[in-house]
Amino acid sequence: MPFLPQLRSRRRTPKPGEVLTQMLVIAALLLGIARILSLIGRW
């Protein structure tokens, strides 16, 4: 993954708000995937 060192050199300490938004986005994606899987399982 070549883009990781660039991000680290740009900002080494991410803001807590950005981390929270990333966690919320990941949680929303996981919930959506779980809902889709449950719907597929019902068929």
trRosetta pair geometry for C-beta under 8 A, 3 or more apart (Angstrom, degrees):
i j d omega theta_ij theta_ji phi_ij phi_ji
1 4 5.0 64 111 -19 110 110
2 5 7.4 -51 -175 27 48 99
2 6 7.7 41 141 -11 69 110
3 6 5.5 -56 -160 38 53 117
3 7 6.4 53 147 -22 78 102
4 7 5.9 -59 -152 35 34 107
4 8 6.3 30 155 -18 69 107
5 8 5.5 -56 -145 38 36 112
5 9 6.2 33 158 -19 70 105
6 9 6.0 -56 -146 37 29 106
6 10 6.3 30 154 -23 64 107
7 10 5.7 -55 -147 34 32 112
7 11 7.1 -40 177 45 66 80
8 11 8.0 -98 -148 70 20 44
8 12 6.1 44 -174 -106 66 70
9 12 7.8 9 -119 -65 16 87
11 14 6.3 89 124 -85 119 58
14 18 5.1 -107 177 76 105 126
14 19 5.6 117 112 -53 123 94
15 18 4.6 93 63 3 87 102
15 19 7.2 -156 94 -5 47 83
16 19 5.6 -54 -150 37 38 112
16 20 6.3 40 152 -22 69 104
17 20 5.7 -54 -149 35 33 111
17 21 6.4 30 154 -17 66 104
18 21 5.8 -53 -147 37 33 109
18 22 6.3 35 153 -20 65 105
19 22 5.7 -54 -149 36 32 112
19 23 6.4 31 153 -18 65 105
20 23 5.7 -55 -148 37 32 109
20 24 6.3 32 153 -20 66 105
21 24 5.6 -53 -147 36 33 112
21 25 6.3 34 154 -20 66 104
22 25 5.8 -53 -148 35 31 110
22 26 6.3 29 154 -17 65 106
23 26 5.8 -54 -146 38 32 109
23 27 6.2 33 154 -20 66 106
24 27 5.7 -54 -146 37 31 111
24 28 6.3 32 154 -20 65 105
25 28 5.7 -54 -148 35 31 111
25 29 6.4 31 153 -19 64 105
26 29 5.7 -54 -149 36 33 111
26 30 6.4 32 153 -19 66 105
27 30 5.7 -54 -147 36 32 110
27 31 6.3 32 154 -19 66 105
28 31 5.7 -54 -148 37 31 110
28 32 6.3 32 154 -19 65 106
29 32 5.7 -55 -149 37 31 111
29 33 6.3 30 154 -18 66 105
30 33 5.8 -53 -147 37 32 110
30 34 6.3 33 153 -21 65 105
31 34 5.7 -53 -147 36 32 111
31 35 6.4 33 154 -20 65 104
32 35 5.7 -53 -149 34 32 110
32 36 6.4 30 154 -17 66 105
33 36 5.8 -54 -148 37 32 110
33 37 6.2 31 154 -18 66 106
34 37 5.8 -55 -146 38 31 110
34 38 6.3 30 155 -20 65 106
35 38 5.8 -55 -147 36 30 109
35 39 6.4 31 154 -19 65 105
36 39 5.7 -54 -149 36 32 111
36 40 6.3 30 153 -18 66 105
37 40 5.7 -53 -146 38 33 110
37 41 6.2 35 153 -23 65 106
38 41 5.5 -52 -147 35 32 114
38 42 6.7 37 152 -26 62 100
39 42 5.8 -51 -155 25 34 112
39 43 7.5 43 149 -31 61 93
40 43 6.0 -41 -163 12 40 114
